[in-house]
Amino acid sequence: MKIFFVSSQQLQNKNQTHNDVIKLYVSFGSEREYLLVHGKKPLVIHDLKLELNKAFKIPTEQQCIVYKGFNLHEYLDDAPLEAFGLENNSQISLWPKSTRAQDDVRLPRGGTPPPQITADLFTPRTNQQGPQLTQRW
């Protein structure tokens, strides 16, 4: 018979769930509210959608969520928020999807390119510099 000794520190580490919390500034029409998004690390878009549903009573499939030109509602629910650069006190915009067949004019124009994927993880986009301006005298 083998006997193992477990310290109280090991028990605490085993019982801890690795949760994460982020505070976001949400603008919804004329309303501006702070929202705490919590979930297991890493926080994903699904966690954000659930908290927005609780706070603003908009079903997750009817939410339009935009942050710095990213249409977050178009990405997979498993995409981590870190991939888009969301951090504490970031501001996001929210509104319900339009019921008309036309594109919603409030969304950023053109398709939002997905973040770069490295080793099956989402990573933030890198700043790509366009053509350099030349001086003309």
BASE-771757 format. One record per residue (C-alpha): residue in one letter; x, y, z. Coordinates in steps of 0.5 Angstrom, whole numbers, plus 500, padded with zeros to 3 digits. Layout:
REM BASE-771757
('A', (X, Y, Z)) ...
END
This chain:
REM BASE-771757
('M', (500, 500, 500)) ('K', (503, 507, 498)) ('I', (501, 513, 502)) ('F', (502, 520, 499)) ('F', (502, 526, 503)) ('V', (499, 532, 500)) ('S', (500, 539, 502)) ('S', (494, 544, 503)) ('Q', (498, 549, 498)) ('Q', (497, 543, 493)) ('L', (489, 542, 495)) ('Q', (488, 550, 494)) ('N', (491, 549, 487)) ('K', (487, 543, 485)) ('N', (481, 546, 487)) ('Q', (482, 553, 484)) ('T', (479, 554, 477)) ('H', (483, 559, 473)) ('N', (478, 564, 472)) ('D', (479, 571, 468)) ('V', (475, 577, 469)) ('I', (475, 583, 464)) ('K', (472, 590, 465)) ('L', (469, 593, 458)) ('Y', (466, 600, 457)) ('V', (460, 598, 452)) ('S', (456, 603, 448)) ('F', (449, 601, 446)) ('G', (445, 607, 443)) ('S', (445, 612, 448)) ('E', (447, 608, 454)) ('R', (454, 607, 456)) ('E', (455, 602, 461)) ('Y', (461, 598, 464)) ('L', (461, 590, 464)) ('L', (464, 585, 467)) ('V', (466, 579, 463)) ('H', (468, 573, 467)) ('G', (470, 566, 465)) ('K', (475, 561, 464)) ('K', (482, 563, 461)) ('P', (482, 565, 456)) ('L', (476, 569, 455)) ('V', (472, 568, 449)) ('I', (467, 571, 444)) ('H', (462, 567, 447)) ('D', (463, 569, 454)) ('L', (462, 576, 452)) ('K', (456, 575, 448)) ('L', (453, 571, 454)) ('E', (454, 577, 459)) ('L', (451, 582, 454)) ('N', (445, 578, 453)) ('K', (444, 578, 461)) ('A', (446, 586, 461)) ('F', (442, 588, 455)) ('K', (437, 583, 454)) ('I', (439, 582, 446)) ('P', (439, 574, 444)) ('T', (446, 572, 442)) ('E', (445, 571, 435)) ('Q', (442, 578, 434)) ('Q', (448, 582, 437)) ('C', (452, 586, 433)) ('I', (459, 587, 437)) ('V', (464, 592, 434)) ('Y', (471, 593, 437)) ('K', (476, 597, 433)) ('G', (473, 595, 426)) ('F', (473, 588, 428)) ('N', (466, 585, 427)) ('L', (466, 580, 433)) ('H', (460, 577, 432)) ('E', (462, 574, 425)) ('Y', (467, 570, 429)) ('L', (467, 563, 432)) ('D', (465, 563, 439)) ('D', (471, 560, 441)) ('A', (476, 566, 439)) ('P', (479, 569, 445)) ('L', (478, 576, 446)) ('E', (486, 577, 447)) ('A', (486, 576, 439)) ('F', (483, 582, 438)) ('G', (487, 586, 443)) ('L', (481, 587, 448)) ('E', (483, 589, 455)) ('N', (481, 592, 461)) ('N', (477, 599, 460)) ('S', (476, 597, 452)) ('Q', (470, 600, 449)) ('I', (466, 596, 444)) ('S', (459, 598, 441)) ('L', (453, 594, 441)) ('W', (446, 594, 437)) ('P', (441, 589, 435)) ('K', (442, 586, 428)) ('S', (438, 589, 423)) ('T', (432, 585, 420)) ('R', (432, 588, 413)) ('A', (435, 584, 408)) ('Q', (440, 589, 406)) ('D', (447, 590, 410)) ('D', (447, 594, 416)) ('V', (450, 601, 415)) ('R', (453, 601, 422)) ('L', (458, 596, 421)) ('P', (465, 597, 418)) ('R', (465, 597, 411)) ('G', (468, 591, 407)) ('G', (469, 584, 410)) ('T', (473, 584, 417)) ('P', (479, 580, 416)) ('P', (480, 574, 421)) ('P', (486, 575, 426)) ('Q', (493, 571, 424)) ('I', (493, 564, 426)) ('T', (499, 561, 429)) ('A', (500, 554, 432)) ('D', (492, 554, 432)) ('L', (491, 560, 436)) ('F', (488, 566, 434)) ('T', (493, 572, 435)) ('P', (492, 579, 434)) ('R', (494, 582, 427)) ('T', (500, 586, 426)) ('N', (501, 593, 423)) ('Q', (502, 592, 416)) ('Q', (506, 598, 413)) ('G', (503, 600, 406)) ('P', (507, 603, 401)) ('Q', (512, 609, 403)) ('L', (511, 616, 401)) ('T', (517, 619, 397)) ('Q', (519, 626, 398)) ('R', (517, 630, 392)) ('W', (521, 637, 392)) 
END
